[in-house]
Each structure stands twice: as C-alpha cells, then as structure tokens.
Amino acid sequence: MRKLQILLAVLMLTSPAFAKDKAGWQSLFNGKDLTGWHQLNGQAKYHVEKGEIVGTTVAKTPNSFLCTDKDYGDFILELDLLVENEMNSGIQFRSISKPDVMNGRVHGYQCEVDPSARAWSGGIYDEARRGWLYTNELNLNAKAAFKLGQWNHYRIECVGSSIRTWLNDVPVSYLIDDMTPSGLIALQVHGIGDAKDREGKQIRWKNIRIKTTDLKTTETPDVFVVNLLPNNLSEAEKLQGWKLLFDGKSTSGWKAAGQDKFPAEGWKVVEGTIMAVANTKEKPVKGTDIVSDEKFAAFDMQFEFNFAEGANSGVKYFVGNGGAGIGLEYQVLDDKKHPDAKMGVVGNRTMSSLYDLIPSDKQERFTKPAGEWNIGRIVAYPNNRVEHYLNGVKVLEFVRGSNIYKALVARSKYAEYKDFGMIKETPILLQYHQDQVKFRSLKIRKL
C-alpha cells in the first residue's frame, strides 16, 4: 500500500498538470477539470469548457472566488481572460480566507478586470479590506490597454514587497506593500445583486501558469510607484527623483514658518509620524505652522495624513505672498465632524479641496475617516497647472494665474493679497490648527 501511495504521488508531480517546463513555469489548470481549485463565498457557477475555466454570474449571491488549493508568496503569474463588457471581475493574489477571520470572506490583493469606461483594468484593489491601492488615474497610459470583447493577457509579479502588474504587455501598477506576504490565487465572478438582466454573463480564463523559482522581475522605470511602507523610498522611486521631506525620526529639514528654528511646542515626532499636538484647556499648547527648509518651483508631492475626530489642518504650497503662512492649501479636514466642511462655497473647504477656492470632486468610498490614513498628492507642473489627488484619484485641477483662477481669488478670503499663490518657489508648509493631525511618508520630486 505504501509503495502504491508513493507511486501515485510521483505520477501527479510529473504529470502535465503539475510539471514545470525548462523555464520553471508550472500550469495551475490542467485544461480538463478543476483539480487544484475550490470555490469560496458566493454561488456563481464555474465549469470547464473547451480547455477553459468558465465563470457564470448568478443573481442574489455575493462575490464568488475559485481559489487555488495552495498558497503562493513570491511568484510571477500569467493568464488570459475574456470577459463580457457588462461585467466586472478580478484576479485575487496573496489573498486570505480563514473561518475565524471575517467569517471566511476572501480578502486581499486583487488585480482589476474593468471593461467599463473607467478603464482601471490592471489596477490593484484590496478586496474586503482597504479598498483601492493603485488606480489607473496614476498611470493614464495603461487605460487603453484593455481590449473589449477580446482575450486579454495579464501578468502579476510579486517579489517581496514589490507588486507589479501588466495588461497585454503594458505596465499598469507598481505597488510596494507588505501587509500580506503570501496567500491564495483566485478567479473572481463579481456579485450582481438581484439584477436579472446581468444573470448568466460569463468570464473565461485559460493559459494559467505560475513561476515561483529563479524569479527575475521586469523593470518599469517610468511607472508611478505607490509605496505603502511608511517613510520609505524604494530604488525605483530614487531613480525617478523622489526624496523624503521627513525621515520618520527627527524634525531635520523643517522649521517654524517665518523663523529659523523648529518650534519648541506644537509638533513632535511620534512612532514614525510628525504630529501636530492638540491644544486643549487641560493641556494648552502654543503651536505654529512649520515649513520645509528647501523650496520648490514645479514639483510632485505625496503625503499621508491621519486626523483625530473633528480635526482641521492643511498642506500649503506657493506660500509667501502675503506672509509666511499665506498660500494655496490642500485642505486636511474631518468633513463629518468639523464645521468648516459646511462653510465657504459649494464645499470648497472640505478635505482635499483647494481651500476656499475650488471644492474637491471626491467620492466617499475614496475618503478615509478620522483615525485612518489618507494619501494626498499635489502636482504643480512647470506650466502652472496644478492637480490634487486623494487616495489615488484626481479630485481637482486648475491653472495658477489664469482668468478663472484670478476670479476665484477675487471672491475668496485671499482677495486682499497681491499675487496670491503666484510666488515662483515655495517651501512646503504643514498647518498647525490646534488639532491632532499626523503626517508621514512626505516625499517630493522636482518636475
């Protein structure tokens, strides 16, 4: 009996479904049945047809996942898929399903399949956990990569904390994150609620293969990097010209606005963050704005911020015309609890807005509440065009010095300041507004 078991094991490992080719690739699908896979969560239908895995939508069932029996950590995964234009789907990787965690719900990284006009295919979503991590708004060249009504080739590379995706040989996402080092791979059929007109829609997968040894990553030097490791610069970011404005350990490179030294009160470095200390009756604090030592003209800046309930702050730039703390402001605000959100005009004092000038066009699903980390981004181009982003999505843009800009300033609280926001070079300013707000991963590159 023992000899028979060993013989069967050897046969399985050397069969076409499990054997590796000379380059180290191994098929995850034998083309005949769903051996090596199991279904979790929803009740969508999966079957094998013409050497392809076919997933079919079913009404009134949640997202369904056909999962590998085995977990994978570092790997390169390739597959082809064909999806109906009305569907949304995804490829889970380094994902988790445990009975004692989230009632067994599959959660983790997902490479997006998005045939809609939004065109975020190849982006990275964190299923049932943090939401979008990398949208195609950060890589506009990738939006045209998906082919409607045709087979699309996906490639996912996971090596250590580096996660990269390709769609039809076009580089899409570049994420650096270490939340989940390994997990299952799964093919998603998205839930459709009770939409009967979307029932019976299909997605097909084939040529599913993986490589787990002798991994050589593909360099994508021009792709924007989302680095979720706090206060960290990857080699790719360094090559792109990024530098840290805050080292995560000290106040080096910062000083009080209009002064030569860092303020004695109001700010402190705590657990890898630079934090504005709340001013309260019980613990009064005399705080002030702080600015970077270095000045910038055209730049691309990223920063993470985490505010206490009801807090107010901001990141200012092109400051100086009118005073050391006067300039354009990326608003940092608890929209749900702070009264400023309902002041101003049409929401132009809410989170990520150009304070008192232009409201941000954001969705609630891309806005993290008090106590969670948001990712802000300000891009100031050499031609005076400026963009604000919140959690990977552009929420506004404008042109400094344009007639529209001048009209907005004339109707704002800044009307009295000559050439407001039009200074050539600027330090970066973190606003002290007497509330607790934490900042980290402040990084910038010159354009």
C-alpha positions in Angstrom: 0.0 0.0 0.0 2.8 2.4 0.9 4.6 1.8 -2.4 1.3 2.5 -4.3 0.9 5.8 -2.5 4.4 6.9 -3.4 3.9 5.9 -7.0 0.7 7.9 -7.2 2.4 11.0 -5.7 5.3 10.7 -8.2 2.8 10.4 -11.1 1.0 13.5 -10.0 4.1 15.6 -9.7 5.4 14.5 -13.1 2.0 14.8 -14.9 1.5 17.7 -17.4 -0.8 19.5 -14.9 1.9 19.8 -12.3 5.2 19.5 -14.1 7.5 22.6 -14.7 8.9 23.4 -18.1 12.5 24.2 -18.6 11.9 27.9 -17.8 10.3 27.0 -14.5 6.7 27.7 -15.4 4.0 25.4 -14.0 0.4 25.2 -15.1 -2.3 25.9 -12.5 -5.1 24.5 -14.7 -5.0 21.1 -16.4 -7.5 22.1 -19.1 -9.9 19.3 -18.2 -11.3 19.8 -14.7 -11.0 22.0 -11.6 -8.4 19.8 -9.9 -6.3 22.0 -7.6 -9.1 24.6 -7.1 -12.0 25.1 -4.7 -14.8 27.6 -4.6 -15.4 30.1 -1.8 -18.0 32.7 -0.7 -20.6 33.2 -3.5 -22.5 30.6 -5.6 -21.6 31.7 -9.1 -21.1 28.8 -11.4 -17.7 27.5 -12.5 -17.1 24.8 -15.1 -14.6 23.7 -17.7 -15.3 24.0 -21.3 -13.1 23.7 -24.4 -9.9 23.8 -22.2 -11.1 27.0 -20.4 -12.4 27.8 -17.0 -15.8 29.5 -17.3 -17.4 31.5 -14.6 -21.1 32.5 -14.8 -23.0 35.1 -12.8 -25.8 34.2 -10.6 -28.2 36.7 -9.0 -28.6 37.2 -5.3 -25.2 35.8 -4.3 -22.0 37.7 -3.2 -18.7 37.8 -5.0 -17.6 34.2 -5.8 -14.0 33.0 -5.9 -12.4 29.9 -7.5 -9.3 29.6 -5.4 -6.1 27.6 -5.6 -5.7 24.9 -3.0 -2.2 26.1 -2.4 -0.9 29.5 -1.1 1.8 31.4 -3.0 4.2 34.1 -1.8 6.8 35.2 -4.4 5.8 34.4 -7.9 5.1 35.5 -11.5 1.6 34.7 -12.6 0.3 34.9 -16.2 -3.1 34.1 -17.6 -5.5 35.0 -20.4 -9.1 36.1 -19.8 -12.2 37.0 -21.9 -15.0 38.9 -20.2 -18.3 40.3 -21.3 -18.3 44.0 -21.5 -21.1 44.4 -18.8 -19.1 42.5 -16.2 -16.5 43.4 -13.5 -14.1 40.9 -12.2 -10.6 40.4 -10.8 -7.7 38.1 -10.1 -7.1 37.6 -6.4 -3.5 37.0 -5.2 -1.8 36.8 -1.8 -5.4 36.6 -0.5 -6.7 35.0 2.6 -9.8 33.0 3.6 -10.0 31.8 7.2 -13.1 30.7 9.1 -12.2 32.8 12.1 -11.4 35.9 10.1 -14.2 38.0 8.5 -16.4 34.8 8.6 -14.2 33.2 5.9 -14.6 36.0 3.4 -11.8 36.1 0.8 -9.8 39.3 1.3 -6.5 40.6 -0.1 -4.9 41.9 -3.2 -6.9 41.9 -6.5 -5.8 42.8 -10.0 -8.7 44.5 -11.5 -10.7 43.4 -14.6 -12.7 46.5 -15.6 -14.3 46.8 -19.1 -16.2 49.9 -18.2 -15.4 53.5 -19.4 -13.5 54.0 -16.1 -10.8 51.7 -17.6 -9.0 50.6 -14.4 -8.1 47.1 -15.6 -4.7 46.1 -14.2 -5.1 48.4 -11.2 -4.8 46.9 -7.7 -7.7 46.7 -5.3 -7.6 45.4 -1.7 -10.7 43.2 -1.6 -12.8 43.5 1.6 -10.0 45.3 3.3 -8.5 48.7 2.4 -10.1 49.3 -1.0 -8.2 50.8 -3.9 -4.4 50.8 -3.6 -3.5 51.7 -7.2 -5.9 53.2 -9.7 -5.2 53.8 -13.3 -5.5 57.5 -12.7 -1.9 57.2 -11.6 -0.9 55.7 -14.9 -3.1 57.1 -17.7 -1.1 55.3 -20.4 -2.5 52.0 -19.1 -6.1 52.9 -19.6 -6.1 51.9 -23.2 -4.5 48.5 -22.7 -7.7 46.5 -22.1 -9.3 45.1 -25.3 -13.1 44.9 -25.2 -14.6 41.7 -26.4 -11.2 40.1 -26.8 -8.8 37.9 -24.9 -6.6 39.9 -22.6 -3.2 38.8 -21.2 -2.5 39.6 -17.5 0.9 39.3 -15.7 1.4 39.8 -12.0 4.8 39.9 -10.4 5.1 39.6 -6.6 8.6 39.5 -5.2 9.0 40.6 -1.5 7.1 43.8 -1.0 7.2 44.7 -4.7 3.9 44.1 -6.6 3.6 44.9 -10.3 1.0 44.2 -13.0 0.9 44.2 -16.8 -2.0 44.1 -19.2 -1.3 43.0 -22.8 2.4 43.8 -22.2 1.6 47.3 -21.0 2.9 48.0 -17.4 0.0 49.2 -15.2 0.5 49.1 -11.5 3.6 49.4 -9.3 2.8 48.9 -5.6 5.1 48.4 -2.6 3.3 46.9 0.3 4.0 44.2 2.9 0.5 43.6 4.5 0.2 40.1 3.1 3.3 38.2 2.1 1.5 35.1 0.8 -1.9 33.7 0.1 -4.2 32.0 -2.4 -4.8 32.9 -6.0 -8.5 33.2 -7.1 -10.6 33.9 -10.1 -13.5 36.2 -9.3 -17.0 36.3 -10.6 -18.4 39.5 -9.2 -21.8 39.6 -7.5 -24.6 41.2 -9.4 -27.2 41.6 -6.7 -30.7 40.9 -7.9 -30.0 42.3 -11.4 -31.7 39.6 -13.6 -30.6 41.3 -16.8 -26.9 40.6 -15.8 -27.5 37.0 -14.8 -25.8 34.4 -17.0 -22.9 36.6 -18.0 -19.6 34.8 -18.4 -15.9 35.3 -18.0 -13.3 32.8 -19.3 -9.8 32.0 -18.2 -7.1 30.0 -19.9 -3.3 29.5 -20.1 -3.0 30.0 -16.3 0.6 29.4 -15.3 2.9 30.4 -12.4 6.6 30.6 -11.7 8.0 30.5 -8.2 11.7 30.0 -8.6 14.6 31.9 -10.2 12.4 35.0 -10.4 13.6 37.9 -12.4 11.5 41.0 -12.1 10.7 43.2 -15.1 11.8 46.8 -14.6 9.2 49.5 -15.3 11.2 52.8 -14.6 8.6 55.2 -15.8 5.6 53.8 -13.9 4.3 55.8 -10.9 5.1 54.0 -7.6 2.6 53.7 -4.7 4.8 52.9 -1.7 2.8 52.0 1.4 5.9 51.3 3.6 6.0 54.3 5.9 8.7 56.8 5.3 10.4 54.5 2.7 12.0 55.2 -0.6 12.3 52.3 -3.0 15.2 52.1 -5.5 12.6 52.8 -8.3 11.5 56.0 -6.6 15.0 57.1 -6.1 15.7 56.6 -9.8 12.6 58.7 -10.5 14.0 61.6 -8.4 11.9 61.2 -5.3 13.3 62.3 -1.9 11.9 62.3 1.6 11.0 65.5 3.3 10.6 63.8 6.7 12.9 61.0 7.7 10.5 59.4 10.2 12.8 60.0 13.1 13.6 63.7 13.5 12.5 67.3 12.7 15.5 67.7 10.4 14.7 69.8 7.3 11.8 71.7 9.0 11.4 75.0 10.9 8.7 77.3 12.1 7.1 79.4 9.4 8.9 82.8 9.3 11.6 81.6 11.7 15.0 79.9 11.6 14.3 77.1 14.1 11.9 74.3 14.7 9.2 75.4 17.2 9.5 74.3 20.8 5.8 73.4 21.1 3.0 72.2 18.9 4.8 69.4 17.0 6.6 66.2 17.9 7.8 63.1 16.2 5.8 60.0 17.3 6.1 56.5 16.0 7.3 57.4 12.6 5.0 60.4 12.2 5.4 64.2 12.6 2.3 65.1 14.6 0.6 68.4 15.4 -0.2 68.3 19.1 -3.8 69.3 20.0 -4.2 72.5 22.1 -6.7 71.9 24.8 -7.8 73.6 28.0 -6.4 70.8 30.0 -3.1 70.8 28.1 -2.6 74.2 26.4 -0.1 74.3 23.5 1.4 77.2 21.6 1.8 75.8 18.1 2.7 77.4 14.8 2.9 76.3 11.2 6.1 74.6 10.0 7.8 74.8 6.6 10.5 72.8 4.8 13.9 74.2 4.6 14.0 73.5 0.9 12.0 75.4 -1.7 10.4 74.1 -4.9 9.1 75.5 -8.1 7.5 72.7 -10.2 7.0 69.6 -8.1 5.2 66.3 -7.4 4.5 65.7 -3.7 2.9 62.8 -1.9 2.0 62.7 1.8 -0.1 60.5 4.2 -2.2 62.1 6.8 -4.3 60.8 9.7 -6.5 63.2 11.7 -8.2 62.9 15.0 -12.0 63.2 15.1 -13.1 66.8 14.3 -9.6 67.9 13.3 -8.5 70.6 10.8 -5.1 71.1 9.2 -3.7 71.5 5.7 -0.7 71.3 3.4 0.2 74.6 1.9 2.3 75.5 -1.1 3.3 78.5 -3.1 3.3 80.4 0.2 4.9 83.8 0.8 2.9 86.5 -1.0 1.1 88.0 2.0 3.0 86.4 4.8 5.0 83.2 5.7 1.8 81.2 6.2 -0.3 82.6 3.2 -0.6 80.3 0.2 -2.5 77.7 -1.6 -3.8 74.9 0.7 -4.6 71.3 0.2 -7.3 71.0 2.9 -7.0 68.3 5.6 -10.3 68.1 7.4 -12.7 65.8 9.1 -15.7 66.6 6.9 -18.1 64.7 9.1 -17.3 66.5 12.3 -15.6 69.9 11.6 -17.9 72.9 10.9 -15.6 74.2 8.2 -16.9 71.5 5.8 -20.2 73.4 5.6 -18.7 76.8 5.3 -17.2 78.5 2.3 -18.9 78.0 -1.1 -20.2 74.6 -2.5 -17.8 72.6 -0.3 -14.6 74.4 -1.1 -13.3 73.9 2.4 -13.8 70.1 2.5 -11.0 67.5 2.5 -8.6 67.7 -0.4 -10.2 70.9 -1.7 -8.1 74.0 -2.8 -9.1 75.7 0.4 -11.7 78.5 -0.1 -11.3 78.4 -3.8 -12.2 75.0 -5.5 -14.1 72.1 -4.0 -12.7 68.6 -4.5 -14.7 66.3 -6.6 -14.4 63.1 -4.5 -16.5 60.1 -3.7 -17.0 58.9 -0.1 -15.5 55.5 -0.9 -12.2 57.1 -1.6 -12.2 59.1 1.6 -10.9 57.6 4.8 -12.4 58.7 8.1 -10.8 60.0 11.3 -8.2 57.6 12.6 -7.3 56.1 9.2 -4.5 57.0 6.8 -5.3 59.0 3.7 -2.9 59.6 0.8 -2.7 63.1 -0.6 -0.8 64.3 -3.7 -0.2 67.7 -5.1 1.3 68.0 -8.6 2.4 71.5 -9.7 3.6 71.5 -13.3 6.0 74.0 -14.9 3.2 75.5 -17.0 1.3 76.4 -13.7 -1.3 73.6 -14.0 -1.9 72.1 -10.5 -3.7 68.9 -9.6 -4.9 67.5 -6.2 -5.3 63.7 -5.7 -6.9 61.8 -2.8 -6.1 58.1 -2.4 -5.1 57.6 -6.0 -7.9 59.6 -7.6 -7.6 63.2 -9.1 -10.1 65.4 -7.3 -9.4 68.8 -8.9 -7.2 70.8 -11.2 -6.6 74.4 -12.0 -4.1 76.8 -13.7 -2.4 79.4 -11.5 -2.7 82.8 -12.9 -5.5 82.0 -15.3 -8.5 84.3 -15.6 -10.7 81.7 -13.8 -8.1 81.4 -11.0 -8.0 85.2 -10.6 -11.8 85.4 -10.4 -11.8 82.7 -7.7 -9.2 84.5 -5.6 -11.1 87.8 -6.0 -14.2 86.2 -4.4 -12.2 84.4 -1.6 -10.7 85.4 1.7 -7.4 85.9 -0.1 -8.6 88.8 -2.3 -6.6 91.3 -0.3 -3.2 89.6 -1.0 -1.5 90.8 -4.2 -0.4 88.0 -6.5 -1.7 85.4 -4.1 -0.3 81.9 -4.8 1.8 83.2 -7.7 5.2 83.1 -6.0 7.9 81.3 -8.1 9.4 79.0 -5.4 7.8 77.7 -2.3 8.6 75.7 0.8 6.1 73.1 1.8 4.0 74.1 4.8 2.2 71.9 7.3 -0.5 73.9 9.1 -1.0 74.0 12.8 -4.7 74.4 13.6 -4.7 73.3 17.3 -5.9 69.8 16.4 -4.1 66.5 16.4 -3.1 65.5 12.9 -0.3 63.1 11.9 1.8 63.2 8.7 4.2 60.6 7.3 5.7 59.5 4.0 6.2 63.1 2.9 8.1 62.8 -0.4 8.7 65.1 -3.3 10.4 65.3 -6.7 11.1 68.2 -8.9 9.5 68.5 -12.3 
